[in-house]
Amino acid sequence: MLIDTDPQGSLTEWWQEREIEEPQMSNVPYESLGAALSVLEGEGYNYVLIDTPPESNDVITATVKFADLVIIPVKAGPHDLRAVRQTLTLVKDENKPFVFLLNEVTLNTNITKDVMVALSQHGKLCPPMPRRTIMVEAGIDGRVPQELRPSCSAARDIRKLCDYILEELESQQARA
């Protein structure tokens, strides 16, 4: 299940372009998130991915409280590194498990390596999501790379990322 709490609504726009209605999407105001998550759990949803705005605000504060795992996306650059501080403080204040996701990076560059080193001093890093043209191509009509070319590099990157996140969630559940 997907929930878009970002006023920009890019996840909702992507989903509306899809020809198929999977994954499912629910529009929930962040103020009703707790009740909505309880209903979804009762309906048998094991995983809910919640998209939040990029800036730290009331939406992120409310959403983090319900998270089993916070995925903090970061692009390799000084603006994102500075911006991530507020989110990181909030997540740590709530004592929530988190991972950093380097997104739209150019692999094997000094800036990407430097950002990876800087972030790794504060927490775990997911497998990075390199900048790939097919991500944009697929997104135009609400698809993902696996739906265009199942064996392409971007599809493998996404599978690797999903496997990592599922392992992190299982690890968190085992500790609980």
C-alpha positions as CSV (number, residue, x, y, z in Angstrom):
1,M,0.0,0.0,0.0
2,L,1.2,3.5,-0.8
3,I,0.3,6.7,1.0
4,D,1.3,10.1,-0.3
5,T,1.4,12.8,2.4
6,D,3.6,15.1,0.3
7,P,1.5,18.2,-0.7
8,Q,3.5,18.1,-4.0
9,G,1.7,14.9,-4.8
10,S,4.2,13.4,-7.1
11,L,3.6,9.8,-5.9
12,T,-0.1,10.3,-6.4
13,E,0.5,11.7,-9.9
14,W,2.7,8.7,-10.8
15,W,0.1,6.3,-9.5
16,Q,-2.7,8.0,-11.5
17,E,-0.7,7.4,-14.7
18,R,-0.5,3.7,-14.1
19,E,-2.7,1.4,-16.2
20,I,-2.9,-1.1,-13.4
21,E,-3.9,-0.3,-9.8
22,E,-1.0,-2.1,-8.1
23,P,0.5,-1.3,-5.8
24,Q,-2.7,0.1,-4.2
25,M,-2.8,3.8,-3.2
26,S,-4.6,5.4,-0.3
27,N,-5.0,9.1,0.2
28,V,-4.9,9.8,3.9
29,P,-4.4,13.1,5.6
30,Y,-1.4,12.9,7.9
31,E,-3.6,13.8,10.9
32,S,-5.5,10.5,10.3
33,L,-2.5,8.3,9.7
34,G,-2.6,6.3,13.0
35,A,-6.3,5.3,12.4
36,A,-5.7,4.6,8.7
37,L,-2.7,2.4,9.5
38,S,-4.7,0.4,12.0
39,V,-7.4,-0.2,9.4
40,L,-4.8,-1.2,6.8
41,E,-3.2,-3.7,9.2
42,G,-6.6,-5.1,9.9
43,E,-7.2,-5.5,6.2
44,G,-4.0,-7.6,6.0
45,Y,-1.5,-5.1,4.6
46,N,2.0,-6.1,5.8
47,Y,3.8,-3.1,4.2
48,V,2.8,0.5,3.8
49,L,5.2,2.9,2.1
50,I,4.5,6.6,3.1
51,D,5.9,9.4,1.0
52,T,6.5,12.6,2.9
53,P,7.6,16.1,1.9
54,P,11.3,16.7,1.6
55,E,11.4,19.4,4.3
56,S,11.1,18.6,8.0
57,N,7.6,19.7,9.1
58,D,4.5,18.5,10.9
59,V,3.8,15.9,8.3
60,I,7.2,14.2,8.8
61,T,6.9,14.5,12.5
62,A,3.5,12.8,12.5
63,T,4.6,10.1,10.0
64,V,7.8,9.2,11.8
65,K,5.9,8.3,15.0
66,F,4.2,5.4,13.1
67,A,7.2,4.2,11.1
68,D,8.8,0.8,11.6
69,L,11.7,1.9,9.5
70,V,12.5,5.4,8.2
71,I,14.1,5.6,4.8
72,I,15.9,9.0,4.4
73,P,16.5,9.7,0.7
74,V,19.6,11.8,0.0
75,K,21.1,13.1,-3.2
76,A,24.9,13.5,-3.4
77,G,25.3,17.1,-2.9
78,P,25.8,19.8,-0.2
79,H,22.1,21.0,-0.1
80,D,20.8,17.5,0.7
81,L,23.5,16.9,3.3
82,R,22.5,20.1,5.1
83,A,18.8,19.4,4.7
84,V,19.0,15.8,6.1
85,R,20.2,17.1,9.5
86,Q,16.7,18.1,10.6
87,T,15.2,14.8,9.6
88,L,17.9,12.9,11.2
89,T,17.5,14.8,14.5
90,L,13.7,14.1,14.4
91,V,14.2,10.4,13.7
92,K,16.7,10.0,16.4
93,D,14.5,12.0,18.9
94,E,11.7,9.5,18.2
95,N,14.2,6.6,18.6
96,K,13.2,5.1,15.2
97,P,15.3,2.8,13.1
98,F,16.4,4.5,9.9
99,V,18.6,4.0,6.8
100,F,19.9,6.5,4.3
101,L,19.1,6.0,0.6
102,L,21.4,7.7,-1.8
103,N,19.2,8.5,-4.7
104,E,19.9,9.5,-8.3
105,V,23.6,9.3,-7.8
106,T,26.4,8.9,-10.3
107,L,28.4,5.9,-9.0
108,N,32.1,5.9,-8.6
109,T,32.5,9.7,-8.4
110,N,34.3,11.5,-5.6
111,I,31.1,13.4,-4.4
112,T,29.1,10.2,-4.2
113,K,31.9,8.5,-2.2
114,D,32.3,11.5,0.1
115,V,28.6,11.6,0.8
116,M,28.5,7.9,1.5
117,V,31.4,8.3,4.0
118,A,29.6,11.3,5.6
119,L,26.3,9.5,5.9
120,S,27.8,6.2,7.1
121,Q,29.1,8.1,10.2
122,H,25.4,8.6,11.2
123,G,23.7,5.4,10.2
124,K,23.3,2.6,7.7
125,L,23.2,3.1,4.0
126,C,20.8,1.2,1.6
127,P,22.2,0.0,-1.7
128,P,22.4,3.3,-3.7
129,M,20.0,4.1,-6.5
130,P,22.1,5.3,-9.5
131,R,20.8,7.9,-11.9
132,R,19.3,5.8,-14.7
133,T,17.4,7.2,-17.8
134,I,14.9,4.3,-17.7
135,M,13.7,5.5,-14.3
136,V,12.5,8.7,-15.9
137,E,11.2,6.9,-19.0
138,A,9.2,4.4,-16.9
139,G,7.8,7.1,-14.6
140,I,6.2,9.1,-17.5
141,D,3.3,6.7,-17.7
142,G,3.3,5.4,-14.1
143,R,5.5,2.4,-14.6
144,V,8.7,1.1,-13.0
145,P,11.8,-0.2,-14.9
146,Q,10.8,-3.8,-14.2
147,E,7.7,-3.3,-16.3
148,L,9.6,-2.0,-19.2
149,R,12.8,-4.1,-19.2
150,P,12.7,-6.7,-16.3
151,S,16.4,-7.5,-16.6
152,C,17.8,-4.0,-16.9
153,S,20.3,-2.5,-14.4
154,A,17.6,-0.3,-12.8
155,A,15.3,-3.3,-12.2
156,R,18.2,-5.1,-10.5
157,D,18.9,-1.9,-8.4
158,I,15.3,-1.8,-7.3
159,R,15.2,-5.5,-6.4
160,K,18.4,-5.1,-4.4
161,L,17.0,-2.1,-2.6
162,C,13.7,-3.9,-1.8
163,D,15.5,-6.9,-0.5
164,Y,17.7,-4.7,1.7
165,I,14.7,-2.9,3.1
166,L,12.8,-6.1,3.8
167,E,15.8,-7.5,5.6
168,E,16.0,-4.4,7.7
169,L,12.3,-4.6,8.6
170,E,12.7,-8.3,9.5
171,S,15.8,-7.5,11.6
172,Q,13.8,-4.8,13.5
173,Q,10.9,-7.2,14.1
174,A,13.3,-9.8,15.4
175,R,14.7,-7.3,18.0
176,A,11.2,-6.2,19.1
